[in-house]
Amino acid sequence: FFTEEKPVVTVRIVNYSVNIMGEVLRPGKYESMSGRMTILDGLAMAGDMTIYGRRDNVKVLRDDGNGELIIYTLNLTDKNMFYSPAFFLEQNDVVYVEPNKSKANSSKYGAAESFRISTLSVLISLITMTTTIFGLLR
């Protein structure tokens, strides 16, 4: 007697990767050898968040499979994050840790502004020195 059994195929992604960016110690692409990775696992692989990272506003960007981008916002200080669909990361997720206000404000001043401030300081020093020298010569 032969019974007609339907074959069952189980597909499991053994090695999958996520990208972790922003205010973490080592931003980059991280692979998981196990079948699962949580947001906490991913952040741990990236060396954890820096002191400038906002723990209440971590973004997980995910492709829904139809070409649409879904953006989840996780508050790592809230116990409800464990129930978020983004708590378990999926293949090709992007985790972005947003900088806090002090880091964001300090980034407003780039190399050009620093050069201008340095140049202005040197000019003021030269004018002061010249005025002092000519004052002593009189």
C-alpha positions in Angstrom: 0.0 0.0 0.0 1.3 3.4 -1.0 -0.1 6.4 0.6 0.0 9.7 -1.1 1.8 12.0 1.2 2.5 15.6 0.3 6.0 16.7 0.8 6.7 19.4 3.3 9.5 21.9 2.7 10.8 24.0 5.5 13.0 27.0 4.7 15.0 28.6 7.4 17.5 31.4 6.9 20.5 30.3 8.9 22.7 33.3 8.3 21.0 36.6 7.9 22.3 40.1 8.3 21.1 43.5 9.6 22.7 46.9 9.4 23.1 48.9 12.5 23.8 52.6 12.2 23.9 55.9 14.1 25.0 56.3 17.7 26.4 52.9 18.3 30.0 52.1 19.1 30.7 50.0 16.0 28.2 50.7 13.2 28.1 48.2 10.4 26.5 45.0 9.0 26.1 42.2 11.4 25.2 38.6 10.7 23.4 36.1 12.9 24.3 32.4 12.9 21.1 31.5 14.8 17.6 31.7 13.5 16.7 34.9 15.4 18.1 38.2 16.5 16.4 40.7 18.7 17.0 44.5 18.7 19.0 44.0 21.9 21.2 41.3 20.3 21.9 43.6 17.4 22.8 46.5 19.6 25.0 44.3 21.7 26.8 43.1 18.5 27.4 46.8 17.6 29.0 47.5 20.9 25.9 49.1 22.5 24.7 52.6 22.1 27.0 55.5 22.8 26.1 58.0 25.5 24.7 60.2 22.7 22.1 57.7 21.5 18.5 58.3 22.2 17.1 55.2 23.8 13.5 56.3 23.4 13.7 56.7 19.6 15.4 53.8 17.9 14.2 53.3 14.4 13.9 49.9 12.6 13.5 50.2 8.8 12.0 47.2 7.1 11.0 46.3 3.6 7.5 44.7 3.7 8.3 42.4 0.8 6.2 44.5 -1.6 8.7 47.3 -2.0 7.2 49.4 0.8 9.3 50.7 3.6 7.9 50.3 7.1 9.5 52.4 9.9 9.1 51.2 13.5 10.0 53.4 16.4 11.2 51.6 19.5 11.5 53.0 23.0 14.1 50.8 24.7 13.1 52.3 28.1 9.5 51.0 27.8 8.7 47.4 28.6 6.2 47.3 25.7 9.0 47.2 23.2 9.1 43.4 23.7 5.7 43.3 22.0 6.7 45.4 19.0 6.8 43.7 15.6 10.4 45.2 15.3 11.7 43.6 18.5 12.8 40.5 16.5 14.9 41.8 13.6 14.4 40.3 10.1 16.7 39.8 7.1 18.1 43.2 5.8 16.5 45.3 8.6 18.3 48.6 9.2 18.5 49.8 12.8 19.2 53.5 13.3 20.0 55.0 16.7 19.2 58.7 16.6 21.6 61.1 18.3 20.3 63.1 21.3 20.0 66.9 21.2 23.4 67.7 22.5 25.1 65.6 19.9 22.8 67.0 17.1 23.5 70.6 18.2 27.3 70.0 18.3 27.2 68.7 14.7 25.9 72.1 13.5 29.5 73.3 13.5 31.6 71.7 10.9 35.2 72.2 9.7 34.4 75.5 7.9 33.0 77.1 11.0 35.9 75.9 13.1 38.3 77.4 10.5 36.5 80.7 10.5 36.6 80.9 14.3 40.3 80.0 14.4 41.1 82.6 11.8 39.1 85.3 13.7 41.0 84.4 16.9 44.3 84.8 15.2 43.3 88.2 13.7 42.2 89.4 17.1 45.4 88.2 18.7 47.5 90.0 16.0 45.6 93.3 16.4 45.9 93.2 20.1 49.6 92.4 19.9 50.2 95.2 17.3 48.3 97.7 19.4 50.3 96.7 22.5 53.7 97.0 20.7 52.9 100.4 19.2 51.6 101.6 22.6 54.9 100.7 24.2 56.9 102.4 21.5 55.4 105.8 22.1 
